[in-house]
């Protein structure tokens, strides 16, 4: 019986899988052209599955030699002799129980290889002896990130690549991991786990990588809605749920932006944990997202660890998410480049840096909210969330906004305008999160997030609530704001909306009122 898979490589006979044949065709073309390249994508981005399927796709044309540095330990990278011998042994391990002849051959080569020169020669002899062209695939290259000997191995491959018209070598070499090779070099140097001589050697050539022969890898590894639909079709053919595959695949994409792990995770949670009668629905997806947002995972832990340990990255993400600043998507900026490498951000429609997907956004908002609370920068004061819940189980948004107005009036009156404008959005999210926790969740509409406007969509008890946070400038812009919110409500097919206006005038009044704009009702509070 098949299932949705979220760990390790996907296996067609065991798992529901997205059809990635178009991606595989593009990768196969790179191999056929004799390209050396790196598939560097963040954690749980489908790299291992893709590598496995590449191998199956080209078995008729090439001999595939695979190795993985995962779990190899430090002994593989101890010194030149250890690496040059053990790289063959590492390849051999993959074939120990599946191809005895190839296993024995790799062991033999390993036994007679102790230097980089011997390694270079033996690669050529191997390519001559095998008769068919060889593709070398190395997974989890990040596991070598503490070891300069690996970079020297890449130097051997580079030298052989440059004279491939004269001396036989691998047809293609594929490396897979989170870091690209330039990042590996910097990481090795920063972690200072190398000798003084090795450090000088790396520092002298900091950005001109031994892998500068590599072709650029431009294959989009995310899943678009049509690709997601192929997995749902496979599932539906077995289960006959009656789901609207087009609608569901689009909504899954809306939350994940096609991040492979998140796509499969939503499907797995719906299939195995959601108890709705019609769980393959918009509501089922929302419930699955709510489950995912509360779980620990290595993916989320990696994101938070990067933000915790890198103040510049935290500041970058805060500017995008909280302050609505438009930041450049600039790969030459080390902080931005690192955030891209870990798939925390991606390129937006206007060439700006945006958070990769909505689930990441919500998770990071939640982390920032908690961080503000722990740092005692947010002062929340209400006795019970139940006062904001109606008899029908809905949230009373009017009561919530009135209480938020009261909070800012009492607790933050003495704060500076700069503080309230800068922190007001996060204070509101910190205020509302405990109220909706457990039953609902929120997200910030990325399309409307600017330094002047901030639209929050709350889903609770099968209903959506739109709240716009904005700063007061003048009457004309206030009127324009009402119209913008009314238009957004119309798009979402919602009759009522809500507006929180941060007014920093000395003579302001803390008002509360309903306004009717273009057949939509808007409840506004001034804070």
Helices and strands as residue ranges (DSSP letters): E 3-4, E 15-16, H 21-32, E 36-40, H 47-57, E 63-68, G 74-77, H 80-94, H 100-111, H 116-130, E 134-139, G 141-144, H 148-162, E 172-177, H 181-191, H 196-203, H 225-239, H 245-256, H 260-272, H 282-294, H 298-309, H 311-321, H 334-341, E 345-347, E 353-355, H 358-374, G 385-388, H 397-411, H 417-436, E 441-444, G 446-448, E 453-460, E 463-471, H 475-492, E 496-502, E 512-517, E 520-526
